[in-house]
Amino acid sequence: MVQTDRDRFNPRNRMWVEIAPMHQPRVSHTMCAGKKGLFVVAGIDHIVEEGHDREIILNSVEFYCVQSGCWQVRALNNEKCCTIIRR
């Protein structure tokens, strides 16, 4: 089940702080830090409706702006942002 709790850790005062909700709930996503915030890429939205479980694979990106405290939906373009090495 996808949690709705949203917190970020502030290492300066060693406390968790509640933040705004994302536009799309997700689990099993990738997150990376940028200069001005956090990028959350892809993941799975786990939905329970009328007793049935569904999982939707997401191909969206959201950016958390630390300055404004808000999430922004960003376009997922075709630029390569990482390389996967298979061994």
SULMO-V419998 format. One line per field, one symbol per residue. phi: phi as a letter, one per 40 degrees, with the letter a starting at -180 (. if undefined). Layout:
phi: ???
This chain:
phi: .ccbcbbbcbccbfbcbcbccccbcabfbbbacbcbibbbbfhbbcbbbfgbcbbbccbbbbbcccccgbcbcbccccccbabbbbb
